[in-house]
Amino acid sequence: MGRAPRPKPARLAEKLAHVRNALGLSQDEMLARLGLSEAEGLFRSSISGYERGTREPPLPVLLEYARAAHVSVEALIDDGLDLPARLPASPKSEGIRRERGGKKPSGGRKRR
């Protein structure tokens, strides 16, 4: 009797990489921006693993990504939401609802 693995957001890795690139940061700089360090067991390879989808970031890491991008955590983990085109978002964004079928919205409305 085993437990089924919990579902993982399919687009999380893509969104984390997008946040870092939109902020113009290297993986080392992102680690510093998140306020995380090797003392906490996080390295540049951790950021790389999150962005490749081979590692699952802990909740405090997701929270710091959201704060750096000025988006809600929901915008990162909900596959039905896109990140705003411009990061860090101003004002804070809850994400942009995707159209059904995986198409990106054309001029879609922001959720508030």
Contacts in CASP RR format, 6 or more apart in sequence:
PFRMAT RR
TARGET T0000
AUTHOR 0000-0000-0000
METHOD contacts of the structure
MODEL  1
MGRAPRPKPARLAEKLAHVRNALGLSQDEMLARLGLSEAEGLFRSSISGY
ERGTREPPLPVLLEYARAAHVSVEALIDDGLDLPARLPASPKSEGIRRER
GGKKPSGGRKRR
8 56 0 8 1.000
9 76 0 8 1.000
9 77 0 8 1.000
9 78 0 8 1.000
9 79 0 8 1.000
10 79 0 8 1.000
11 79 0 8 1.000
11 80 0 8 1.000
12 50 0 8 1.000
12 53 0 8 1.000
12 57 0 8 1.000
12 76 0 8 1.000
12 77 0 8 1.000
13 49 0 8 1.000
13 50 0 8 1.000
13 51 0 8 1.000
13 52 0 8 1.000
13 53 0 8 1.000
15 75 0 8 1.000
15 76 0 8 1.000
15 83 0 8 1.000
16 47 0 8 1.000
16 50 0 8 1.000
16 51 0 8 1.000
16 57 0 8 1.000
16 65 0 8 1.000
16 76 0 8 1.000
17 51 0 8 1.000
18 83 0 8 1.000
18 87 0 8 1.000
19 65 0 8 1.000
19 68 0 8 1.000
19 69 0 8 1.000
19 76 0 8 1.000
19 83 0 8 1.000
19 87 0 8 1.000
20 27 0 8 1.000
20 30 0 8 1.000
20 47 0 8 1.000
20 51 0 8 1.000
22 69 0 8 1.000
22 83 0 8 1.000
22 86 0 8 1.000
22 87 0 8 1.000
23 30 0 8 1.000
23 33 0 8 1.000
23 68 0 8 1.000
23 69 0 8 1.000
23 87 0 8 1.000
23 88 0 8 1.000
25 33 0 8 1.000
27 44 0 8 1.000
27 47 0 8 1.000
27 48 0 8 1.000
27 51 0 8 1.000
28 44 0 8 1.000
30 47 0 8 1.000
30 68 0 8 1.000
31 37 0 8 1.000
31 42 0 8 1.000
31 43 0 8 1.000
31 44 0 8 1.000
31 46 0 8 1.000
31 47 0 8 1.000
33 68 0 8 1.000
34 61 0 8 1.000
34 64 0 8 1.000
34 65 0 8 1.000
34 68 0 8 1.000
35 64 0 8 1.000
36 42 0 8 1.000
36 61 0 8 1.000
36 64 0 8 1.000
42 61 0 8 1.000
46 55 0 8 1.000
46 57 0 8 1.000
49 55 0 8 1.000
50 56 0 8 1.000
50 57 0 8 1.000
50 61 0 8 1.000
57 65 0 8 1.000
62 73 0 8 1.000
62 76 0 8 1.000
62 77 0 8 1.000
63 73 0 8 1.000
65 76 0 8 1.000
66 72 0 8 1.000
66 73 0 8 1.000
66 75 0 8 1.000
66 76 0 8 1.000
68 88 0 8 1.000
69 76 0 8 1.000
69 83 0 8 1.000
69 87 0 8 1.000
69 88 0 8 1.000
69 89 0 8 1.000
70 87 0 8 1.000
70 88 0 8 1.000
70 89 0 8 1.000
70 90 0 8 1.000
70 91 0 8 1.000
70 92 0 8 1.000
70 93 0 8 1.000
71 83 0 8 1.000
71 84 0 8 1.000
71 87 0 8 1.000
71 88 0 8 1.000
71 89 0 8 1.000
71 92 0 8 1.000
71 93 0 8 1.000
71 94 0 8 1.000
71 95 0 8 1.000
72 92 0 8 1.000
72 93 0 8 1.000
72 94 0 8 1.000
72 95 0 8 1.000
74 81 0 8 1.000
74 94 0 8 1.000
74 95 0 8 1.000
75 81 0 8 1.000
75 83 0 8 1.000
75 93 0 8 1.000
75 94 0 8 1.000
75 95 0 8 1.000
76 83 0 8 1.000
78 95 0 8 1.000
79 98 0 8 1.000
80 97 0 8 1.000
80 98 0 8 1.000
81 94 0 8 1.000
81 95 0 8 1.000
81 96 0 8 1.000
81 97 0 8 1.000
81 98 0 8 1.000
81 111 0 8 1.000
82 95 0 8 1.000
82 96 0 8 1.000
82 97 0 8 1.000
82 98 0 8 1.000
82 104 0 8 1.000
82 105 0 8 1.000
83 89 0 8 1.000
83 93 0 8 1.000
83 95 0 8 1.000
83 96 0 8 1.000
84 93 0 8 1.000
84 95 0 8 1.000
84 96 0 8 1.000
84 110 0 8 1.000
93 110 0 8 1.000
94 110 0 8 1.000
94 111 0 8 1.000
94 112 0 8 1.000
95 110 0 8 1.000
95 111 0 8 1.000
96 105 0 8 1.000
96 108 0 8 1.000
96 109 0 8 1.000
96 110 0 8 1.000
96 111 0 8 1.000
97 105 0 8 1.000
97 108 0 8 1.000
97 109 0 8 1.000
97 111 0 8 1.000
98 104 0 8 1.000
98 105 0 8 1.000
99 105 0 8 1.000
END
